[in-house]
Amino acid sequence: MIRGAVAETALGGGLLAGGALLGWMAGDAGLGAGLGLLAYVAWHVRNILRLIVSLRGDGDTPESVGLWGDLFETLHRSRREATTTRRRLAQIVQRFEESSAALPDAAVVLGEDGTIDWCNEAAQRLLGLRTPRDLGQRITNVVRHPAFVAYFNGEGERSAGVEFPAPQGDALMLHAQIVSFGQGRRLLVVRDVTQGRRLEQVRRDFVANASHELRTPLTVIYGFLETLVSDEAALPVRWRRPLELMTQQTLRMQRIIDDMLMLAQLEGDGGQGADADVDILNLLQLIRGEAIALSGSRGHRIEIHADASLWLRGNEAELRSAFANLVDNAVQHTPDGSTITMRWRLQDDSPLLEVQDNGEGIAAEHLPRLSERFYRVDASRSRARGGTGLGLAIVKHALARHDAQLRIRSALGEGSTFGCLFPPERALHRAPRQAPGTA
């Protein structure tokens, strides 16, 4: 830049001096200097015009000297770098389009207002999008299923995604999830989950049918065993212990089958059961009586702290199954003489049921998997006490059908608290009543 300024000064001074010299030789030095200055200005104007022409087109960058030479050289370098960058970006875009075309999942880039900016081939196949026809359209104008529209509008948990049939027909089941990126932009990812859902349905049907077929023979076996055990005096001594063990294991198998049937019923019906106004306090009283009988000689103390005026809109049978499983788990997995407390109250306008115990607690690494089928923290202890490993799975599915969440807090040596948090719109208020066993 300094060299260009020096050259520019030398050029201007040379033109001015040369014009003055020629004018002096012609007898008018002032006129010569003016002509030299005019030539200097004309040279600048020419360079400006050359710059304008160069900026408007993609032709070669002109050459010059002085500051204009520096400017043209900088412009040439910038153009060369921009060309290299464009080529690199074009290669990146090409590789992205090639890789996205190979993806089995649909990918759709959405603008701030939900308009379609780009989509891959899988999106055209699964969602029926057409390019360039649908580019610029709102995604909800093309994919109109109510479940997807509600999810796109922010209803439900964004990270969980949503399932809905493909726009072309119900033969395909799709799972969609939206991820935000950039400034207000979103990426819609859709995958075909048809095969997985078919396998899941086959599994459910198998479990339900097998459980149903096993129930009848087990009932017959248990009936005969119960008859034999009831007449203990007529039994040979060496048969008593085997028959007692057979009876216990038959009962355990019946409980497993009952839980599997309940779970299959909850999973098989995607909708909600018939809702009614449920008196939760009365329900907890019934569960408390059953839990005391289950505890027997183990001496658990079971307390209820409930808001008697707070009812719940829901399916009473499913709620009873969920709450009873939580209390039964507390009885089975806490030491003799432990205190188990059921609390029913409002928390920030949301109905909340908590089952708290002062038992041994659960290590943190087990908490995320507690609601999995047949998962046990201590398998040997659970089997010894007749646990099926399905209780919390039933709780989770029953709560999901009531738009509720299962919350677990526990630590070793500090007991456990299992909470069922329901949405505020399910809360009902009735005239309070006093019932025994409440505080």
N, C-alpha and C positions, 0 to 999 in steps of 0.2 A: 504493500500500500504506500509506503514511504517512497519506494522507487518510482511508483506510478505518479505520485504527486510531483516528484522532482522532474520526471520526464514531461509531465503536463506543463509545469512552469517553464521548462526549457522550450517546449513547443510554442507556447503562447508568446514568450519573450522573443523567440526567433522570428515568428511571423510578424510581430510588431516592429522588431528592429529591421528585418528585411524590407518591410513595406516602407519604413521611414528612409532607409538607404536608397531604395529605388525612387522614392519621391524626391529626395534631395538631389539625386542625379538628374531627375526630370525637372528640377527647379521648384518643387513644392513638397517639402518634407512632411507637413501636416497631413496632406492628402494621402501620401504614401502610408503614413502610420494608420490613418483611418481605414484604408483598404486592407492593410494587414490585420487590423482588429476585426474587420468584417469577415475576412477569410477565416479567422479563428472561431468566430461565432457560427459561421456556416459549417465549419467542421464539427462543432458540437451538435448543431441541428441535425446534420447527417447521421451522426452516431445515435442520436435519440430516435430518429426514424428507423434506423437499422435495428435498434433494440425493440421498438414496438412491433416491427414486422417479425422479429425473431420470437417474441413472446406470444404473438397471436398464432403462429404456426409451429410446426415441428421440424423446420429446416435446420440447417447447420447454424451454429452460433458464429456470428461475425467476429473478425479480429480487428484489433486496433492497438494504439499505444497509449501510454499514460494511464490516467485513472480509468478511462474507458476500456483500455486493454485489461486492467485488473478486474473490472466489472464483468466483461465478457468471459474472461477466464473463469471467474467464480461461478457465473451462470452455466458455463459449459460443464464444470465439475459437478454442480448441483443436479443438472440434467442427467449426467452420466450415473450419479448415485441413485437418483430417482428411478431411472430405467432399470438399474440392477435390483432395486428394492421391489419394483413392480413385477419383475420376472420371478424373484424369490417368492413374493406373495402369491403370484399366479400358480407357481409350483405347489405351494402349501395348500391353496384352495383346491387344486386338482387332486392332490393326494388325499385331502379331507373328503372330497366328493367320492373318490374311488373307494376309500375305506368305509365311509358311511353307506355307500351303495351295497357293500358286502355285509353290513350288519343285518342280523335277522330281526332286530327290533326297529320299530319306527321311531324316527327322530324328526321333530318339527320345531323350528326356531320361531318364536312369537315376539312381536313387538310389544310396546308398552300397553297398547289398547287391545292386545290379544289377536292382532292380525297376523296372518301367516306370511313370514318373510322367506322361508325356505323349508323344504322337506326332502327326505331321501326316498328311495324307491320303495322301501318297506312301508313307509307311511302311505304311499299311493296304493299299495296292495292291501294293507290292513284297514286303513281309514277311508279309502275311496277318494283320496285327494287327487287332483289333476293339476299339473303345471303346464303352462303358466296360468290356467284359468282361475285357480283358487288362490293364487298369490295375492295378498292384499285383503282377502276376506277374513272376517273374524272366525276363529276356530269353532265357536259355538254355533255359527251359521251352517257349518259343514257337518260337525259331529253334534247331533242334537239330542242324544239320549239324556233323560232327566238326571240320572246319577252323575254323568260326566259334567253336565252344565252346573249342577250344584257344587261339585268338587272344584270346578274351575272358578266359580264365584266365591270360593273361600269357605264353603261349608265342609265340616269334617276336618280330620287331621291331615295336613298337607303331606307329611312324610309317609303316611300309610298308603297313599294312592287310592284308586277307585277301580272297581271292576264293572264292566258293562259289555253287552253283546256288540259285535262289530256292526257298523252301519249297513253293510250289505246283507245282513241277516243274522239269526241267532245261532248259526252253526259254529261260529267262532266266538270265544270269550276272551276279552282283552283286559289287560291291567295297565292303567295309565298313571303316570307320576309326573309332577311338574317341579322343575328345579329353577330357581332364580339365578341370574348371573348378570354381570354388567350393570348398567343403569336402567332399571325397569324392564329388562328383557327376561324372557323365560324360555326354557327348553322343555318341550313335552316329549317324554319317552313312553312308548307304548309297546307292550310285548304280548305275544299270543300265549295264553295260559290254558288253552282248551284241553290239551292233553293232560296237563297236571290236574285240572279240575275233574276230568273224566276218571283218572286214576283215583283221585280222592273220593269220588262218588262210589267207585267200585269198592274201595276200602270200607266206606261207611256201610254200604249195603251188605258186605260180607260180615262185618262186625255185628250189625243189627240182626241179620239172619242167623248167624252162628249162635249169638247170644240167646235169641228167641228159641232156637231148636234145643239148646242145652238146658234151658230153664226147666222144661217138663221132666226130663229124666232125673235131674238133680233134685227136683221137688219130690219125686217118688223115692229116690234113695234116702233123702233126709227124713221122709215120713217113716220109712221102715227103721232107720237108725234111731230115730226118736222113740219109736215104740219099744225097741229092744233095750235102749238105755233106761227108759222109764221103769222097766221091771228089773231093777238092779239085783234084787234078791235071787231071781231065777237065773241070773247070768253066772257062768263059771268065772272065777276070779281072774284067770288068765285072759279072758275076753274083754274085761271091763276097760282096761286102758286102751287097747286098740280101737274099740268102738267109740270111746270118748274122743280119741284123736280123729277118727273118721268123721264124727259128727262136727267137730270144730272145723276141719278142712272143707267139709261140704258146705257149711255156713259161709266160710270165707269165699268159696267159689260162687255161691249165690250172691254175695255182696258184690263181687267183681262183675258178675253178669248184670246185676241190677244197675250198677254204675255205668257199665258199657252201654246198656240200653238207654239210660238217661242221656248219656253223652251223645249217642247216635241220634236221639230225638232232638236234642238241642242243636246239633250240627246240621241235621237233615233239613230242618225248617229254617230257611233263610230269613223269614219274617219273624215278627213278634207274636207271641201267644195272645190269647184273649186277655186284655187288661181289665182290671177292676180296682176298686178302692180297697186297699189292704190295710188292716189294722196291725201295724208292725208290733206294737206292744203285746197284743194277744198272741201273735205269731212267736215272739220271743219267749213268752211264757210256756207255750207248748214245747218249743225246742229245749228250754231249760229242764222241763220234766224228763224229756227223753235223754238229755245229757246226764242228769243225775242217775237215771237207771243204768246208763252205759258205764258210768264211773263205778257204781256199785260200792264195793268195800274199799276202793282206793281213796275215797273221802275227799274228792274235789269240791271246792266251794265255788258255786256258780252264782254270780250276781248280775242284776239288770239295773242299769241307770238309763232311763228312757224318758223322752218327752211324750207324754201320753196323748197330747193333742196333735202330734205329727203323724200323719198317715202317708201312704205312698201309692201312687198309681202304677200298677204293674200286674204281673201274673203271679198269683199267690203260690201256686205249686212250685214254680221255678225259683221264686224268692226263698221259699221254705227250704228247698233242696240246697240252695247256695249257702244260706245262713247256717243250716244244720251241719253242712260239711265243715264249715269253719269251726264251729263249736266242737264237733266230734274230733277234728284234728287236734284241737287244743287239749281235749281230754286224753286222747291217745298218746300224745307226744310231750306231755308234761308230767313231772314226778307226782307221786301220790301226795294228796293234801294241798296241791297247788290251788291258787285262786284264779278263776277265769271270769272276766268281766265283759258283759255286753253293753255297749253304749249306743244309744240312738238319739241323734240330735241334728240340728242345723249347723252347718259350717259355711259361712259366707253365702247364705240362702240356699245351699245345696244339702240335701239330706245325706247323712253320713252314718253308717253302721260300723262300729269297731268291735272286734273281738280281741281282747288283750289277755295275755297270761303272764305269769311270773316264773316260767319254766327255764330251761337251759338256754334258750335262744338258738339262733341259726347263724352260721358263719356267712359273711358277705358274699363269698364266691358261689353260694348255693341259691341266693335270692333270685337271680334272673331266670332260673330254670324250674322254680318251684311249681309253676302251673303247667309244666309239660306232663303228658300222660306217662304214668308209671315211674315218674322220677321220685326218688326217695333220698333224703339226706342221710339216713341211716337205714339201709335196706334190711338188715337183720332185725333191728328193733321194730320196724314197721311190720314185717311179716309176723313176728312173734305176737304183735298186738292186733293182727287182723287187718292192717291197712291195705288198701287196694292200689294206692298211688294215682287214683283218678279224681280224688275229691276236689283239688284246686283247679283241675282242668274243667270240671263241671261248674265250679264257681265262676271261672273266667268266662265261659260261654253263656251262662245264665245272666251274668252282669252285662255282657256285650249286647244281649237282646233287650236290655233295659237302658242302653246308652250310658252305662255306668263303668267305672274304672275300679280295678283291684289294686290297692296300695299296700305294700308290705314294708314294715319297719322291724328290724330285729338285729340283735347283736349277741354274741356269746356271753352268757352269764347275766343278761339283762331282760330276758323274756322276748316275746314277739307281739306285734300288733298287726292284725289284718283288717284293712279298712275297705268298705264298699261305698264309693262316692257316686251319688246319683245326680243327674242334672236338675236344676232348680224347678223346671216345669213339671216334674213328677211329684213335687211336694204337695200334700193336701193337709188341710187343717180341720180338725173336728173338735167337738167339745171334749175337754180332758176328763179322764176318769181315773180313779185310784185302783190299782190292782195289787195283789199280794206279790211280794218279792221285788217291788220297785223301790227306788230310793231317789 
